[in-house]
Amino acid sequence: MTQIDASRLDHYRDALLYEIAFRGRKADVSYFVEIANRAREQGVLDGPIIEWGAGTGRVSFALARAGHNVLAIDASKNMLHRLQEKKRRYPRKVGKRVQPLFGDMRSTKIDFRSGLILGTFNVVAHLAAYQDAIAFFRNSKDHLTEGGLFAFDVPLPLADEVHCEPGMVHHAPKFKHPQTKEWIRHQEIFHYDAFHQVLAVKNIYTSSEGDELTVPLNLRQWFPRELEAALNYAGFSHVQTTADYTDLPGQLCRDSLVYHCHNDHPQPAHSKSASRTSSERKNLP
């Protein structure tokens, strides 16, 4: 596995700024909650959900409000710190359902298996190489119960991003900073490395007084066929895709695909640490 590039985590150092920038994103949250509710109704899920790339808990707490227990895993300590802050503000019955864990989605081992594992908000974009994706998919499969579901979302590479003129400035909506109450102007500059399939995004935040913060974000662009091959190589033989956080088939996708990967065959325990099923551990510590 490759080392995690520090620049891939820069975007998440200011967790509050991150939350503000993406507060309007709702469709994915609703759809992942719907997936979890279905899994529970079908009897596939009777224990905690494992969520990779949980961040500040944007999806985690929505799942908790729907009555699900969530092990919220992320590789950014700053994001998890913000999640802990938010957890204390929720009603106790909701907050206690979310347990944060610092970890690497490619290698972190958990002492139970789950009927539902989620990779939320394009977490696969932080996997730089093909072998990283395979490691992530294999690790997820290792922690699924028989008949369990692994679901994750990924945007289709967009022509206006990967073929944009280098240095061209894109203007994102302004927002008001919740602490300083200043209006913040948000600009993005894209540069696409076609050989490595990496989209470099320079986020520039400018206050009304002219103070400027530049935050880099590097995103691996994944194409559907290569993800399909990596999933198959990792042992997922039953994979479906849906379009744009709906149940429409993936072929109709205009923006984001959701992969639904079913664990149809018994998976032998990779170690004692994964020997228990989620039904044996219905509540997180």
C-alpha positions in Angstrom: 0.0 0.0 0.0 1.1 3.5 -0.7 1.6 6.1 2.1 -1.2 8.6 2.6 -0.1 11.8 1.0 -0.3 14.6 3.7 -1.8 16.9 1.1 -4.8 14.7 0.9 -5.7 15.5 4.5 -5.0 19.3 4.3 -8.6 19.9 3.2 -9.8 18.4 6.5 -7.6 20.3 9.0 -10.3 23.0 9.5 -13.2 20.8 10.2 -15.6 23.7 10.8 -14.7 25.3 7.4 -15.2 21.9 5.8 -18.7 21.6 7.3 -19.8 25.0 6.1 -18.5 24.4 2.6 -20.6 21.2 2.2 -23.6 22.0 4.4 -25.9 22.0 1.4 -25.1 18.5 0.5 -28.2 16.4 1.5 -29.1 13.8 -1.1 -26.3 11.4 -0.2 -27.2 11.5 3.5 -30.8 10.6 2.8 -29.9 7.8 0.5 -27.4 6.2 2.9 -30.0 6.3 5.7 -32.5 4.7 3.3 -30.0 1.9 2.5 -29.5 1.3 6.3 -33.2 1.2 7.0 -33.7 -1.3 4.2 -30.9 -3.5 5.5 -32.5 -3.5 8.9 -36.0 -4.3 7.6 -34.6 -7.1 5.5 -32.8 -8.6 8.5 -29.4 -8.1 7.0 -28.4 -5.6 9.6 -28.9 -6.3 13.3 -25.8 -4.6 14.8 -23.5 -1.5 14.2 -22.8 0.0 10.8 -19.2 0.5 9.9 -18.7 3.8 8.2 -15.4 4.6 6.5 -14.6 8.3 6.0 -17.1 9.4 8.5 -15.5 12.8 8.9 -17.4 15.1 11.3 -20.4 12.7 11.3 -22.5 14.3 8.6 -23.9 10.8 7.7 -23.2 9.1 11.0 -25.5 11.3 13.1 -28.3 11.0 10.5 -28.0 7.2 10.8 -28.0 7.5 14.6 -31.2 9.6 14.4 -32.8 6.8 12.5 -31.9 4.4 15.3 -28.7 2.9 14.0 -25.4 2.3 15.9 -22.4 3.5 13.9 -18.7 2.9 14.2 -17.5 6.1 12.6 -13.9 5.7 11.2 -11.7 8.4 9.7 -8.0 9.1 9.1 -8.3 12.8 10.1 -8.0 13.4 13.9 -9.3 17.0 13.3 -12.5 15.7 11.8 -13.0 13.2 14.5 -12.4 15.9 17.2 -15.2 17.9 15.6 -17.4 14.7 15.5 -16.8 14.3 19.3 -17.8 18.0 19.8 -21.0 17.4 17.9 -21.7 14.2 19.7 -21.9 16.0 23.0 -24.5 18.4 21.6 -26.9 15.7 20.4 -29.5 14.1 22.7 -27.8 11.3 24.7 -29.7 8.5 23.0 -28.5 9.8 19.6 -24.9 10.7 20.5 -24.2 7.3 22.2 -25.0 5.5 19.0 -22.0 7.0 17.3 -18.5 5.8 18.3 -15.5 7.4 16.5 -12.4 5.5 15.7 -9.2 6.8 14.1 -8.1 4.4 11.4 -7.1 3.6 7.8 -9.8 2.1 5.7 -7.3 -0.1 3.9 -5.9 -1.8 7.0 -7.9 -1.1 10.2 -9.1 -4.3 11.8 -12.3 -4.3 13.9 -13.4 -7.0 16.3 -16.8 -7.7 14.7 -18.4 -8.1 11.4 -21.3 -5.9 10.2 -24.2 -6.4 7.9 -23.7 -3.0 6.4 -20.4 -1.1 5.6 -20.5 2.3 4.1 -17.9 4.4 2.4 -19.3 7.9 2.3 -18.7 11.2 0.4 -16.3 9.8 -2.2 -13.9 8.3 0.3 -12.3 6.3 -2.5 -10.9 9.5 -4.0 -8.3 9.4 -1.3 -6.9 6.1 -2.6 -4.1 7.1 -4.9 -3.3 3.7 -6.4 -5.1 0.7 -7.7 -3.6 -1.6 -5.0 -5.0 0.9 -2.4 -8.5 0.4 -3.7 -8.1 -3.4 -3.7 -6.8 -3.3 -0.1 -9.8 -1.1 0.9 -12.3 -3.4 -0.8 -10.7 -6.6 0.7 -10.7 -5.1 4.2 -14.3 -4.2 3.8 -15.2 -7.6 2.6 -13.4 -9.2 5.5 -15.6 -7.3 7.9 -19.0 -8.1 6.2 -21.3 -10.8 7.5 -22.6 -13.4 5.0 -25.2 -11.7 3.0 -24.0 -8.2 4.1 -23.8 -5.1 1.9 -20.8 -2.8 1.3 -22.0 0.5 -0.3 -20.0 3.5 -1.3 -20.4 6.5 -3.6 -18.1 8.0 -6.2 -18.6 10.9 -8.7 -18.2 10.3 -12.4 -15.2 12.2 -13.7 -16.7 15.4 -15.2 -15.4 16.8 -18.5 -15.5 20.4 -17.3 -13.2 19.5 -14.4 -10.7 17.1 -16.0 -10.5 19.1 -19.2 -10.7 22.6 -17.8 -8.0 25.1 -18.7 -5.3 25.0 -16.0 -5.5 28.1 -13.7 -9.1 28.9 -14.6 -10.9 30.1 -11.5 -14.4 28.7 -10.6 -16.5 30.7 -8.2 -18.3 28.7 -5.5 -21.2 30.2 -3.4 -20.2 32.6 -0.6 -20.9 31.7 3.0 -20.9 33.3 6.4 -18.3 32.0 8.9 -20.2 30.9 12.0 -17.5 32.2 14.4 -16.3 35.5 12.8 -19.7 36.2 11.1 -17.7 37.4 8.1 -18.7 36.6 4.5 -16.2 34.3 2.9 -15.6 34.1 -0.8 -14.8 30.6 -2.1 -12.9 30.0 -5.3 -11.6 26.8 -6.8 -8.8 26.2 -9.3 -8.6 22.8 -11.0 -5.7 21.0 -12.6 -6.0 17.4 -13.8 -3.1 15.0 -14.0 -4.3 12.7 -16.7 -1.5 10.1 -16.3 -2.1 9.6 -12.6 -5.8 10.4 -12.8 -5.6 12.9 -10.0 -7.7 16.1 -9.9 -5.8 18.8 -7.9 -8.2 21.4 -6.5 -6.9 24.6 -4.9 -9.6 26.0 -2.6 -9.1 29.7 -1.9 -11.1 31.3 0.9 -11.1 35.1 1.1 -12.6 37.1 4.0 -14.3 40.4 3.6 -11.2 42.0 5.0 -9.0 40.4 2.4 -7.4 37.7 4.5 -6.8 34.6 2.3 -6.5 30.9 3.1 -5.5 28.4 0.4 -6.4 24.7 1.0 -5.3 22.0 -1.5 -7.3 18.9 -2.2 -6.1 16.0 -4.4 -8.8 13.6 -5.6 -8.1 10.3 -7.5 -10.6 10.1 -10.3 -12.0 6.6 -10.7 -13.8 5.3 -13.8 -16.6 2.8 -13.5 -14.8 -0.1 -15.3 -11.7 0.1 -13.2 -13.7 0.1 -10.0 -15.7 -2.9 -11.2 -12.4 -4.7 -11.9 -10.9 -3.8 -8.5 -14.1 -5.0 -6.7 -14.1 -8.3 -8.6 -10.4 -8.8 -7.8 -11.2 -8.2 -4.1 -13.8 -10.9 -4.2 -17.1 -9.1 -4.8 -18.8 -11.0 -7.6 -22.3 -9.4 -7.1 -22.0 -5.7 -7.7 -24.8 -3.3 -8.7 -24.7 0.5 -9.3 -27.4 3.1 -8.8 -27.5 6.7 -10.1 -27.4 10.0 -8.3 -28.6 8.8 -4.9 -31.7 7.2 -6.3 -32.6 3.6 -7.2 -32.3 4.3 -10.9 -29.8 2.0 -12.6 -26.2 3.3 -12.8 -26.3 3.6 -16.5 -28.5 6.7 -16.1 -26.0 8.4 -13.8 -25.3 12.1 -14.5 -23.1 12.9 -11.4 -22.6 10.2 -8.8 -22.7 6.4 -8.7 -23.4 4.4 -5.6 -21.9 0.9 -5.7 -23.8 -1.9 -3.9 -21.5 -4.8 -3.2 -23.0 -7.9 -1.8 -21.2 -10.5 0.2 -22.9 -13.6 -1.1 -20.5 -16.2 0.1 -19.2 -17.1 3.6 -16.0 -15.3 4.4 -13.6 -17.1 6.8 -12.3 -15.1 9.7 -9.0 -13.4 8.8 -8.1 -13.4 12.5 -9.6 -13.8 15.9 -10.3 -10.1 15.9 -13.0 -10.5 13.3 -14.5 -13.7 14.6 -17.6 -12.2 16.0 -20.6 -11.2 14.0 -22.6 -8.0 14.5 -25.4 -10.0 16.1 -23.0 -10.9 18.9 -22.2 -7.3 19.4 -25.3 -5.3 19.0 -24.1 -2.3 21.0 -20.8 -0.6 20.7 -18.8 0.0 23.9 
